[in-house]
Amino acid sequence: MSDTRIVLDTNVVLDLLHYDDAAARPLLHALEAGRIRCVVTSATLNEWRRVLAYPAFGLDSARQAALYARYQALAVLEPAAIVADLPRCRDADDQKFIELAATAHAQGLVSKDRAVLRLRRRCAARFRIMPPAEAACWLTDALNRPAAGTAVAPLR
């Protein structure tokens, strides 16, 4: 299991598990292979359950339960905590993702939400905030980078 920890906002989870979005697919493959770990809190899981029930998605209760269970199986539950010195997100509903990334010592927060993405610079010292396509590239680079102290043979 990898030590690379990420936080996924709910719209990205929809892209991964419901829409099978090509830009997010590398993240799903990395989660399924155990190369990264997705951290959640009970609040982010509850939001996932609530969103799955939106009539706009037209998901019956069996499909909602299956999508919830699949995400839960891919995720690592972390205790919720409030961090006082974090920037505040304009969308109060998204603050829980910022707090989770900080308290879980996540390397990245993957979001498509403009209010979250606006905090990139202000959160950069703690973790990266990036949209799914950028996260897939970052992940590829991070997983292919040799570990610290590991000698790399020169190319011939």
Contacts in CASP RR format, 6 or more apart in sequence:
PFRMAT RR
TARGET T0000
AUTHOR 0000-0000-0000
METHOD contacts of the structure
MODEL  1
MSDTRIVLDTNVVLDLLHYDDAAARPLLHALEAGRIRCVVTSATLNEWRR
VLAYPAFGLDSARQAALYARYQALAVLEPAAIVADLPRCRDADDQKFIEL
AATAHAQGLVSKDRAVLRLRRRCAARFRIMPPAEAACWLTDALNRPAAGT
AVAPLR
1 34 0 8 1.000
1 37 0 8 1.000
2 34 0 8 1.000
2 35 0 8 1.000
2 36 0 8 1.000
2 37 0 8 1.000
2 143 0 8 1.000
3 37 0 8 1.000
4 35 0 8 1.000
4 36 0 8 1.000
4 37 0 8 1.000
4 107 0 8 1.000
4 139 0 8 1.000
4 142 0 8 1.000
4 143 0 8 1.000
5 36 0 8 1.000
5 37 0 8 1.000
5 38 0 8 1.000
5 39 0 8 1.000
5 76 0 8 1.000
5 104 0 8 1.000
5 105 0 8 1.000
5 106 0 8 1.000
5 107 0 8 1.000
5 108 0 8 1.000
6 27 0 8 1.000
6 36 0 8 1.000
6 37 0 8 1.000
6 38 0 8 1.000
6 39 0 8 1.000
6 106 0 8 1.000
6 107 0 8 1.000
6 108 0 8 1.000
6 109 0 8 1.000
6 110 0 8 1.000
6 135 0 8 1.000
7 38 0 8 1.000
7 39 0 8 1.000
7 40 0 8 1.000
7 44 0 8 1.000
7 97 0 8 1.000
7 100 0 8 1.000
7 101 0 8 1.000
7 104 0 8 1.000
7 106 0 8 1.000
7 108 0 8 1.000
7 109 0 8 1.000
7 110 0 8 1.000
7 127 0 8 1.000
8 16 0 8 1.000
8 27 0 8 1.000
8 38 0 8 1.000
8 110 0 8 1.000
8 111 0 8 1.000
9 94 0 8 1.000
9 97 0 8 1.000
9 109 0 8 1.000
9 110 0 8 1.000
9 111 0 8 1.000
9 112 0 8 1.000
9 113 0 8 1.000
9 116 0 8 1.000
10 44 0 8 1.000
10 47 0 8 1.000
10 48 0 8 1.000
10 51 0 8 1.000
11 111 0 8 1.000
11 112 0 8 1.000
11 113 0 8 1.000
12 24 0 8 1.000
12 27 0 8 1.000
12 110 0 8 1.000
12 111 0 8 1.000
12 112 0 8 1.000
12 132 0 8 1.000
13 48 0 8 1.000
13 71 0 8 1.000
14 51 0 8 1.000
15 21 0 8 1.000
15 23 0 8 1.000
15 24 0 8 1.000
15 112 0 8 1.000
15 132 0 8 1.000
16 24 0 8 1.000
16 25 0 8 1.000
16 27 0 8 1.000
16 28 0 8 1.000
16 31 0 8 1.000
17 28 0 8 1.000
17 67 0 8 1.000
17 70 0 8 1.000
17 71 0 8 1.000
18 57 0 8 1.000
18 59 0 8 1.000
18 67 0 8 1.000
21 132 0 8 1.000
23 132 0 8 1.000
23 133 0 8 1.000
23 136 0 8 1.000
24 132 0 8 1.000
24 136 0 8 1.000
25 136 0 8 1.000
26 136 0 8 1.000
26 139 0 8 1.000
26 140 0 8 1.000
27 36 0 8 1.000
27 110 0 8 1.000
27 132 0 8 1.000
27 135 0 8 1.000
27 136 0 8 1.000
27 139 0 8 1.000
30 36 0 8 1.000
30 139 0 8 1.000
30 143 0 8 1.000
31 37 0 8 1.000
31 38 0 8 1.000
31 74 0 8 1.000
32 74 0 8 1.000
35 139 0 8 1.000
35 143 0 8 1.000
36 139 0 8 1.000
37 75 0 8 1.000
37 76 0 8 1.000
38 74 0 8 1.000
38 75 0 8 1.000
38 76 0 8 1.000
39 75 0 8 1.000
39 76 0 8 1.000
39 77 0 8 1.000
39 78 0 8 1.000
39 100 0 8 1.000
39 104 0 8 1.000
39 106 0 8 1.000
40 48 0 8 1.000
40 71 0 8 1.000
40 72 0 8 1.000
40 75 0 8 1.000
40 76 0 8 1.000
40 77 0 8 1.000
40 78 0 8 1.000
40 100 0 8 1.000
41 77 0 8 1.000
41 78 0 8 1.000
41 79 0 8 1.000
41 80 0 8 1.000
41 96 0 8 1.000
41 100 0 8 1.000
42 77 0 8 1.000
42 80 0 8 1.000
43 80 0 8 1.000
43 96 0 8 1.000
44 96 0 8 1.000
44 97 0 8 1.000
44 100 0 8 1.000
45 68 0 8 1.000
45 71 0 8 1.000
45 72 0 8 1.000
45 75 0 8 1.000
45 77 0 8 1.000
47 93 0 8 1.000
47 96 0 8 1.000
48 68 0 8 1.000
48 71 0 8 1.000
49 64 0 8 1.000
49 68 0 8 1.000
51 57 0 8 1.000
52 59 0 8 1.000
52 64 0 8 1.000
52 67 0 8 1.000
52 68 0 8 1.000
53 59 0 8 1.000
53 64 0 8 1.000
59 67 0 8 1.000
78 100 0 8 1.000
78 103 0 8 1.000
78 104 0 8 1.000
79 103 0 8 1.000
80 96 0 8 1.000
80 99 0 8 1.000
80 100 0 8 1.000
80 103 0 8 1.000
81 99 0 8 1.000
81 103 0 8 1.000
82 99 0 8 1.000
83 99 0 8 1.000
83 102 0 8 1.000
83 103 0 8 1.000
86 98 0 8 1.000
86 99 0 8 1.000
86 102 0 8 1.000
86 123 0 8 1.000
86 126 0 8 1.000
87 98 0 8 1.000
87 119 0 8 1.000
87 122 0 8 1.000
87 123 0 8 1.000
88 95 0 8 1.000
89 95 0 8 1.000
89 97 0 8 1.000
89 98 0 8 1.000
89 115 0 8 1.000
89 116 0 8 1.000
89 119 0 8 1.000
90 115 0 8 1.000
90 118 0 8 1.000
91 113 0 8 1.000
91 115 0 8 1.000
91 116 0 8 1.000
94 111 0 8 1.000
94 113 0 8 1.000
94 115 0 8 1.000
94 116 0 8 1.000
97 109 0 8 1.000
97 111 0 8 1.000
97 116 0 8 1.000
98 109 0 8 1.000
98 116 0 8 1.000
98 119 0 8 1.000
98 123 0 8 1.000
100 106 0 8 1.000
101 108 0 8 1.000
101 109 0 8 1.000
101 123 0 8 1.000
101 126 0 8 1.000
101 127 0 8 1.000
101 129 0 8 1.000
102 123 0 8 1.000
102 126 0 8 1.000
102 127 0 8 1.000
105 127 0 8 1.000
106 127 0 8 1.000
107 127 0 8 1.000
107 128 0 8 1.000
107 142 0 8 1.000
108 127 0 8 1.000
108 128 0 8 1.000
108 129 0 8 1.000
108 130 0 8 1.000
108 135 0 8 1.000
109 116 0 8 1.000
109 123 0 8 1.000
109 127 0 8 1.000
109 128 0 8 1.000
109 129 0 8 1.000
109 130 0 8 1.000
110 130 0 8 1.000
110 131 0 8 1.000
110 132 0 8 1.000
110 135 0 8 1.000
111 117 0 8 1.000
111 129 0 8 1.000
111 130 0 8 1.000
111 131 0 8 1.000
112 131 0 8 1.000
112 132 0 8 1.000
116 129 0 8 1.000
117 129 0 8 1.000
117 130 0 8 1.000
117 131 0 8 1.000
119 129 0 8 1.000
120 128 0 8 1.000
120 129 0 8 1.000
120 130 0 8 1.000
123 129 0 8 1.000
128 138 0 8 1.000
130 138 0 8 1.000
146 152 0 8 1.000
END
